[in-house]
Amino acid sequence: MALPDGYSEIAPGKLASVVTCLEMRAAPAPGPARTDPAWGLRRIVDADPVAYRSLFGRVGREWLWFSRLVMPAEELRRILGDPDVEVWVFSVGGSDEGLLELDFRVAGECELAFFGLTAAARGCGAGRWLMNRAMMRAWSRAIQRLWVHTCTLDHPAALDFYRRSGFRAYARRVEVADDPRLAGLLPRDAAPGIPIVEESCR
């Protein structure tokens, strides 16, 4: 059901974001990218949930990534151990600074489930380098569709980056969820540009 025009009330303690869903139906030519001998990419098979959540939290802290932080540990373990889920870690000089996750569990499709870099790895061309490898891995399997979603809590340049990478927007949705900072899943100073609203202003 579509939201009505005008304002819609959001309860205290909640976050609301506009989610844009994007897809591509054929492998694009890789975009030009610089490289750096300090950059590395390694696949983590059957990733440890604790280590995974630590990196997930560092990469997603500024954008309030919370989905894998609220997920029960056993459910997360099943996902990370699924042979149709690929978890890749981007490193700079041996330090883990990025996360790439490809989900092939739906036949003929790949979801770019998570894609992000820490602040230490942004602004140097690593994002394009990592995206080229993400698309190469995704289209190495027999898929007809690669898709991703981003939202208004994400990096301001994320949506344009995905479009320039060859994705096309096909849907928009509104997501409402508990603020992970209030649950202690992320520190209260995470994403300082997004206010914490604990009480009604009425």
N, C-alpha and C positions, 0 to 999 in steps of 0.2 A: 504494500500500500504506500503510495506516495505521500510525503508530508504536505500539509497545506501551505499555501503562501503565508508569509509573515513569520513571526517568531514562534518557536516551539520551546517550551520550558524544559530545562535540564536540571535535574535534581542536584542538590549540594553533594559533593563528593564524587561526582561523575565527570567524565570527559566526553566531548562530542567532536567528531571529525568527519569531514567529507572524504570518502574513499573513491578513488578513480581506478577502475579496472582496465587493463590494457592487454593487448595480445598481438602476436604476429603469426602469420600462417605459412611463412616460408623463411628459410634461413637468409638473412641479409649478408651483404659483403661486410667483413669486419672493418670497423672504423680505424683511421690512423691512430696509432698510439705510441707514445714513447715507452722506453723500457729502462730498467735500472737493475744492475747486477745484484743489488741488495734485496730485490723483491723475490718472493718465493710463494708457491702455492702447493699445498699438500692435502691429500684426501684423508679424512679421519673416518675409519671404518668402525662401526659400533661405538660411537663416541660416548665418553663418560658424561652422564648428565650434569654432574657438578662442574666439570671443566667447561662443558658446552655453555652452561648458564652463565658462568663467569665471563666468557668472551661475549656472549649474547648481550649481557648487561653492559659491558664496556662499549660495544659498538652502538647499541641502541639507547643508551642513557639519555642523550640529548633529545631523542625523538619519542621517548616514553614507550619503547617497545616493551610489551608486557605479556604477550600471549604465551610464551614458553616459560615465563616465570610463575604464572598461575596454574600451569598444567601439572596434573599429578605426575610424580616422578616415574611411575611405571608406564604411564601413557607416553611420556617423553622418551623413555628408554626403548619402547617398542618402535617408535618412529625413527629414532636414530639408528636402530639396529636393522631396519628394513632395507633389504638389498636394492629397493627401488627409490631410496632416498640417499642422495649424495651430499655429504657435508665436506666442504673445503675450507681451509684456513689460509688466509693471506698473511704473509709475514714480511717484515722489513728488518733486514739484518738479524734474523732469528727471533725477533719479537712479534708475537701474534697481534695483528692490527686490523684484521678484516674477516668477515664471515660471508660465505656463499653457500646457499643450500638449494639444491634442485630436487624436486619431488616428481617422480615418474609413476606414482601409484595409480593414476588414472590412465588407462590404455590409450595410446595415441597422443598423449598430452604431457607437457612438462610445466610445472609451476615453478617460477623463480620465487621460491618461498621466502628467502631472506637474502639480502644483498646489502652490505654496508661496510664502511671503514670507520675506524676511530679517527678522532680529530688529528692525531699525529700523522695519519696517512692520507689525509685529504688535501686537495689543492696542488698535487704534483703530477697528475696524470694517471695515478694508480687506478682510479675508478674506471677509466676507459680500458685500461689494460685488463682489469679483472672482468669487465663486461664482455670483452672479446672472448675471453676464455670460458665464461659462463655460456655464451651462445654456442661456442664450438662444442662444449660438452653436451649441451641440451640437444643440438641438432645432430649429434653423432648417433643418436638413437632414432628409431623409426617413429617419429612423432609428426603430427600434422599441425600442432598448435603449441606455442610457448606463451605463457601468460604471467602477469604480475599485477599486483595492486600496490598503490601508494596512497598516502592520505595527507591531509593538511597539517598533521603533526610532524611530517617527515621534513627532510632538508628542503629548503625553498627551491632548490634547483633540481630536485629529484624528478618531478614530472617532465620537465623539459629534457632532462637527460635520457629518460626512457623513450620519449618521442624521437629524439635524435638517434637513438640506438635502433630504431625501426619498429617500435611498438605503436599501436593505434588504440586510442581510447574507445571503449565500447559501452561502458556503463558507469554510473555514479551512484553511490549509496551513502547513507549516514550511519556511522557507528557510534553507539553510546556504551560506555564501559566504566567500571570503577577506576578512579585515579590510582595508579599503582604506587604513587608516593605516599598516599594515606594508609596503604596496607603495609608499608615498610618494604615493598619489593624493590623500590628504587629510592635513593636518597631524596629528601625534600628539596634539595637545591638542584635536582635534575631538571632540565628544560626550563630555565628561569624565565623564558619568554612566555610560558604558558602558566597563568595564575592557578593557584590551588584555591578552590572555593569549597569551604567546609560547612558553611552555614548559609541559609537563605538570607538575602538582603532585605527581605520584607519584615 
